[in-house]
């Protein structure tokens, strides 16, 4: 029962940068990790990266490794996705999701924010 709200999406040129935010509320103390996912037109939703809430450990999919960085501000209950060297292939709706303690499933999802990379 965690509520998530993404923001920060928009239009950016190839090679540019963008930072997405995801604010969590509700049962945040029961959250073990927050993940980022994306879905491009005509494609299935795919995993982007994840950060553990307590330790701050991160993992990323191969195509964004070295370009994207996930961080969190525990005082603000916020997780960030800093995207650099953006490519047109990164165009998608980006979602954050929360995984609760004691499970491996993501059971809370945000509404998504659109990221469009031109040219």
Protein Blocks (a to p, Z undefined) as FASTA:
>chain_A
ZZcddehiacddehiacddddddehjlllpfbdcdddddehiacddfbdcdfklopacdd
fklgokaccdddfklopacdddehiafklgccdddddddehiabdfbdcebjadddeZZ
